[in-house]
Amino acid sequence: FLVASTSPWVVYFHNGYARRSLVDYSNDNLDDRFVHLTNASVQKKHADYKSAEGEDSLWSLSRLEEYLIANPHVVSEGVKPVEAG
């Protein structure tokens, strides 16, 4: 994806995927690899990786877009769908 602007947010992307961390983001412990690194070689060592939560760590970008639109509090200015063009 390409972040073209942060004020207002303008993000362009093509079909692909987004990998999510199995641990909610926090600045409390900068050494916690599960919080800050989303690659599979790190996440597969997490206790929940083989559970349903672990299987849910890889999202299509359309699913990510749907999530961000449904949860506008995640991004301070909200998210609006963009027509392909």
Secondary structure, 3 states (H helix, E strand, C coil): CEEEEECCEEEECCCCEEECCCCCCCCCCCCCHHHHCCCHHHHCCCCCCCCHHHHCCEEEHHHHHHHHHHCHHHCCCCCCCCCCC
